């Protein structure tokens, strides 16, 4: 199973490559934007899988997903599961 976490474009690099921040954390990845129908822009939210941006997300949808993931992590932490 793959859990897709929204990644925000923080920098456009050469050759359709993008630097993206995973969730709200400090993790940065480099991903290819070549599979997107339109070029990604700084500030866009994307779903990245295996180094490729697969889909652009609506900012509201991305923020809602991140909020749900934070709630889930908090619940697991309270239960001592993480």
Secondary structure, DSSP 8 states (H G I E B T S, - for coil): ------EEEEEE-STTEEEEEETTSS-EEEEE-TTSSS---TT-EEEEETTEEEEEE-HHHHHHHHHHHHHHHHHHHHTT--
